[in-house]
Amino acid sequence: MATNRSRRLRKKLCVDEFQELGFEINLTYREGVDAKAVDDFLEEFVTEAMEAKGLGYIGGEDYGFVCLARRGSVSEEQRAQVDAWLKGRAELAEYSVSPLMDVWYPENPIRTEA
């Protein structure tokens, strides 16, 4: 495995100083919530919690991944804002928001600035 990569290649691979961070979410709906309520919830989620904050959501109605809508990393503050938005939703029985993780290589540890 090559570790002596050029800056250009590191950028293309999104590694080292070009690592991009995001997080996973898992959603569990309350008993009796119908499909229309789930669709309405997801539409509000994408509009209010994602697009309004410059984030993108990849996934479905019960699991997904949140990343920045453009190149770059989600901040801890943006992660906390999504968590707070989900906390106030009556449609959800429970949810979980993962810690920040590498978008392209989830098994890689998060790079800390040296």
Secondary structure, DSSP 8 states (H G I E B T S, - for coil): ------HHHHHHHT-GGG--EEEEEEEEE-TT--HHHHHHHHHHIIIIIIGGGTEEEEE-SSEEEEEESSSS---HHHHHHHHHHHHT-TTEEEEEE---EESS-TTS------
